[in-house]
Amino acid sequence: MSTPLAIGQPADRVDGRHKVTGGASYSADFLLDNMAYAVVVGAQVPSGRITDIDTTEALEARGVLAILTHENLPAIATQPPLLPSLAGMPAPGQTFFPLQDEVVHYTGQPVALVVADTMERAQHAGALIRVGYRETPSVTTLDQARDEAYEPEAIFAGFIPGRNQRGDVEAGLTQADVRIDATYTYAANNHNPIEPSATTAAWDGDRLTLYDATQGVAATQLTVAALLGVTPSNVRVISHYVGGSFGCKAMIWAHPALAALAARHVGRPVKLNLTREQMFTSVGHREEQEQHITLGASSEGRITALRHHKLSLTSPFDNWAEPSLGVASQIYACPNYEGVYRLIRANTMTPTFMRAPGEATGMFALESTMDDLAHQLGIDPIELRLRNHTDTDPGTGNPWSSSGLKECYRRGAERFGWERRNPEPRSHRDGHLLIGYGMATAGYPVYGPNNPQRARARLYSDGTAVVQAATPDFGTGVATVMTQVAADALGIPMERCRFEGGDTALPTIAAAVGSSGSGMISAAVHTAATNLRDQLVAQAVADSQSPLHGADPGTVTVQDGRMMLRDRPETGESYGDLLHRNFLPDVEAAGAWSPGPQTHNYGMMTFGAQFAEVAVDPDLALARVRRMVGAFAPGRVLNPKTARSQLMGGMLWGLGQALLEANYMDPSRGRWVASSLGDYLVPVNADAPEVEIELVEVEDKIVNPLGVKGVGEVGQVGAAAAIANAIHHATGRRIRKLPITIEDLL
């Protein structure tokens, strides 16, 4: 009996036992001999200069080994340019490295690093340091400096133009029968994965080993090597388990290099763990922003023009903005479009990627506006979207590599029970509760690296295999899914295959960011395992003692580790037979993959549809999400269990974005109002409704060898809009801000 394909099966996580039994070692868990501990002391003002640092009392505290400030920390070798970590190059989170001079740019900026023999002693000594400042005026909110906004030439490390246009927007608005002008406001969001960022650094002569919580070990390796002026071959980064990331561990912030500098200074290993409070000021955030949409449409609901402008805060040193106008400019047929980013330089660190970075915010504005248009025209919201459906990328005219969006609408609506919806607001009740149904479109780009992604496969004579690639697993289930991919390519059962990752000593993979991991890693793993299988088949047909001698390799298939003729399966032999006969304990092959030139001729996006049922208490103005349904078309689904887990996580985060998550700057003090999970609200189990997910598989021969699109982020896109639209349906109130609070519904 042949082994069924592992791909497409809901396989349990291969690392599940390690995690639930405590066997999984995270970056802060590594205990090295003679370990020291570093603690960051952050600036208490948002703007100014350090006039003096008194470390006398701290240096005399028990167990203190060193205190590093701008006065004694070695200068960094170079500050690499701001590049996305998917580029496969150094990926600093911002083009600023602290402790180089006396200038303070934002509250929480590191101004001292204390190293002691225990973490508690380092924390105590840090509290004894006295820092004097000469404060200067600061800008920390949009309202403080609207007149100082500017239009950058480019954002996103120069990859995205600051302005994007097609057609004639004014002409399109003039010919429109209906015009909607709307402004949407968004509170800042902060990263709060279960595991705060942490790095352990150890030197052995001129060789450095870092145990770092990162989405990309190569990104940490190359960034720290550049900052310290050492060759990357002398830097090894290990990151087997990462306790969540969602963007804050995609770029490389100052703490890995600071840990390495501290370890070199004291001559012993150093562990640097960021506190929960420091996670709010040390690893980027989703910026406070405002978006304005002007949408024109015909009386039949067809979009004639869309103007979409965004205003947001960036740091003093980088032109950073979430690419909020990207998917929103592509999702519907629209001949006339104008998208413009405007920035305000503020006393903040550089914002960064946060799950669905830009897509979640931009599509909230667009999908809320589309719901408004549907209501004004008396058109069903799904029908309106179908009338504006496009089979091509409106920006380029290129066809989609695959879509499935119409099927997502159909199957999502069917599973949700959309046909029961009375379009009139306040028409559904459950007792005294107002019930609303809402929906929105989801979309997320399919990103691919420019440089080759590599993997290695090794088969042993006992018929077991190990496949390796440097990628860490930060909760997505990559080890499980890549085991499935490798097992199928080799033609062996999944239980006889193991995946190893999370180490720069293994073949290089770019950081798995932008929902690119499943596509690019599976392509490299599939290529390596296929190369190994073909190598073994070639050896068998060339071996005079093999039953397959002289056969056409193209006629040989492999099942259960046995090579056989496709039309005469009784003729063949196992991998083990071949290797034993040739005195080979093992054999290996490498594989590399990068997107082909044909990808430039297609638009590539993962599509979906979101549905939400909301109950609003009219007396308490309390909104509760009762049900969420999402239908998504991610190409080929490698593992429906892990895919659903990722999509569910994104949808629930969308709930948090819609109703809970917010942080605000106190302009008088220039610091975040919330700096703990006691103040910064995220969804908990009591907030989680019933979540149903429909997977719509579509064939895609363009994106990568297995036709895989990512699901890590598309689950959040459109979720907040579906909830807001449901609130409008329940109450008749159109709320154009995130999060939507009780005050908005009173």
Secondary structure, DSSP 4 states (H G I P E B T S, - for coil): -PPPPSTTS-PPPTTHHHHHHT-PPBGGG---TT-EEEEEEE-SSSSEEEEEEE-HHHHTSTTEEEEE-TTTSPPPS-------GGGSS--BSSS--SSSSSEE-STT-EEEEEEESSHHHHHHHHHH-EEEEEE-----SGGGSGGG-B--SEETTTTEESEEEES-HHHHHHT-SEEEEEEEEE-BB----SS--EEEEEEETTEEEEEE--S-HHHHHHHHHHHHT--GGGEEEE-SB----TTTTTSB-HHHHHHHHHHHHHTS-EEEE--TTTHHHHS--BPPEEEEEEEEE-TT--EEEEEEEEEEEE-SS------TTHHHHHSS--SSEEEEEEEEE-SSPPP---SSTTHHHHHHHHHHHHHHHHHHHT--HHHHHHHT--SB-TTT-PBBS---HHHHHHHHHHHHTGGG--SSTT-EEETTEEEEEEEEEEEEE----SSPEEEEEEEETTS-EEEE-S--BSSS-HHHHHHHHHHHHHTS-GGGEEEE-SBTTSPP-----TT-HHHHHHHHHHHHHHHHHHHHHHHHHH-TTSTTTT--GGGEEEETTEEEESS-TTSEEEHHHHHHHTT-SEEEEEEEE---GGGGGSB-EEEEEEEEEEEEETTTTEEEEEEEEEEEE-BS-S-HHHHHHHHHHHHHHHHHHHHT--B-EETTTTEES--STTTS----GGG--EEEEEE-----SSSSTT-B---TTTTTTTHHHHHHHHHHHHHS----EES--HHHH-
